[in-house]
Amino acid sequence: NDVIAYVQSLSAGDAEPANASTPDAKAMFESACASCHGKDGAGDGFNAPTLPRAPTNFQKAQPTQQHAIDAITNGVAGTAMPSWKSKFNDAQRAALAGYVRTLYAGEK
């Protein structure tokens, strides 16, 4: 997991969309993602212990904008991450991906 987090951080320089910090993006995260990824994105949501594979800790791993959009849109094979394509439109998925990127705490 540490290697994955490091590799993903190498491409963290892509621009964050302007609407990533909107209350809507945060509300979408809280309603759709926090139960697994945790309120602050630490991978410690109340459902996390029941999952066969731990959810991503976004405080330690910052996906690229495109990778986050792809994961939100299509889900992640081999994990409990579902596709949110039918729940959120393109703009909402982009905003949610941008919000997820803001949770990254960086190298410590």
C-alpha positions, 0 to 999 in steps of 0.5 A: 500500500505504501508503494502504491501511495508513493507512485500515485503521489508522483503524478499528483501535480495535475490540476484540481478542478475549480468545483472540487471544494464545493459543498456539493462535492463534500456532501456527495462524498459524505453520502456515497463514500464516507461509509467505507473511506471514512469522513476524512478519507482515511479509509476508516469508515464504519463499513471498512472492517467488513470489506475483504480489501481495505478502502483507499486511504486518501490521506496517504494516496492521492490519485490523479484526477483521471484515475479518480474519475475512472474509479468513481465511474466504473468501480474498481475490480477486485474491491467493494468499490462500485460504479457510481455512473448511474448515480452521478453525472459527469460533472458530479463525478469530476467534482467528487474526484477533485474533492477526494484529491483534496483529502491528501495530507502529503508526505509526513 
